[in-house]
Amino acid sequence: MLPRLTIRALLACAFVSLAALLLAIGIGGAYGIRSTNQALADSAENVPTLRAIDQQLELISRVRMRLDRIVAAPTFINLNSSLESVAALLAESDNVWSFYRNLPAEVDEEGLAEAVTLAREDFKDNGCKPVIAALRAGDSTKAQEITFDTLQKKYVVLADATAKLVHFQEDNSAQLSASGRAHEKVTLAATLILTVTGFLCSLCAWRIVTSAIARPIAAATQHFEAMERGDLTTHIVIERDDELGVLLKRLGKMRNSLNRTVSTVRDGVDLVAHAAGEIASGNNDLSHRTEQQAASLQETAATMEEFSATVKHNAANTLEASTLTRTVSVTAGRGALAVQRVLESMNALKDASGKIAEITGIIESIAFQTNILALNAAVEAARAGEQGRGFAVVATEVRALAQRSGTAAREIKDLINDSVSSVLDGASQAADADDQMGQTLAALSRVTTLIGEIASASQEQARGIEQVTTAVSQLDEVTQQNASLVEQAAGASASMEEQATKMRDVVAGFRVTD
């Protein structure tokens, strides 16, 4: 039945029971105190009653004794003063008795008090007053007779009535005292019984609360300690439906959830550690390849710089060759003019053979210079490589033509002395030379154009190579940055692998169910 009650209900029952016992003890104690106080109050009320009864009887007794003395020796005392003192004692006795009569009294007490009142009135009216009247009349004999006979009898009646009233008051006080002692015993017994009952109920409540709270809390504490040690394999037994049963249910759900979480974290840590190892290995390989790529880019940049310098040098040589070609073209033009003059001279050779010889010498000199220029052009074309191949062919032809011109000039010079008829042959050869010089001029013009295009292309190529060199330098810088980032990533991967290993070690401290 107890496991079906909640802890709140158990505690409420226990505290309500203890509170009820405490309330009963308090009510019993209050009732005992009230009864005792009532008995004490009643006893306190009897004290002034008894005092008033005794005091009025004492005053009456003093009146009787005063009258006895006056009657016994009337001539030796001051009668008026003595009678005034008797009257004063009677008045005081009346005041005391009036005080008593004003106090609350019981029904039985009223009858006794009324008897005392009648006895007092009889004592005063039929005893004291006749004695006082006889004394005032000077009849001492009559006063003595009344005093020792009637007054004495009246006093005895009054004393008997007063004694009965006092006895009643004493009996009443005894009853009140007995009632107080009885209430005291009942209150003490009830208090002891309730105290013992409360103590036993406290023990029972302690046992019940211990069974309902302490033991389940101890069991929950053991489960918490097991979880603290990392042991998640313990099975939580739930046999209650109260708050602690709900706590154990929640604890079981928490253990199951923590078990699943730790298992998931353990599997995740293993996967993270494996992935971190693979990432670290891949980063190391990537770092090695990036370093190799950076080295290759550095070599490529150096090669591009050398190639750029070579292209710039070729561009400069091409410009120089273009200049030389223009010079050769000018010289060839001059040769054409000379050939024309040779033709004119050949037409006028008949009249001036000496001039022909002079012109022939000039032609020989020009042919020599042309040969030298063609030789230089061939050298420059050889330096230009593949791009100067056409120019080399032209230069070779020019050189050949120059050599032939020199040979022809020498032959002309020799033939001038042999025969004038050879002048016609020389004129024909001069015409051929004029045609060849025209072709040479055309070829030189084409060579000049080609060399100009080659120079322009070389400059464009040099600018392109500079851009490529700049791009390669930027690519090398980016590659260096990538290498640094790859190293950082490798370090981060190693750190992540280390942290994953630590997490694996931490999670390994938990024991979980499969």
Secondary structure, DSSP 8 states (H G I E B T S, - for coil): -GGGS-HHHHHHHHHHHHHHHHHHHHHHHHHHHHHHHHHHHHHHHHHHHHHHHHHHHHHHHHHHHHHHHHHH-TTSS-HHHHHHHHHHHHHHHHHHHHHHHHS---HHHHHHHHHHHHHHHHHIIIIIHHHHHHHHHT-HHHHHHIIIIIIHHHHHHHHHHHHHHHHHHHHHHHHHHHHHHHHHHHHHHHHHHHHHHHHHHHHHHHHHHIIIIIHHHHHHHHHHHHHHTTB----------SHHHHHHHHHHHHHHHHHHHHHHHHHHHHHHHHHHHHHHHHHHHHHHHHHHHHHHHHHHHHHHHHHHHHHHHHHHHHHHHHHHHHHHHHHHHHHHHHHHHHHHHHHTTTT-HHHHHHHHHHHHHHHHHHHHHHHHHHHHHHHHGGGGHHHHHHHHHHHHHHHHHHHHHHHHHHHHHH-TTHHHHHHHHHHHHHHHHHHHHHHHHHHHHHHHHHHHHHHHHHHHHHHHHHHHHHHHHHHHHHHHHHHHHHHHHHHHHHHHHHHHHHHHT-B---
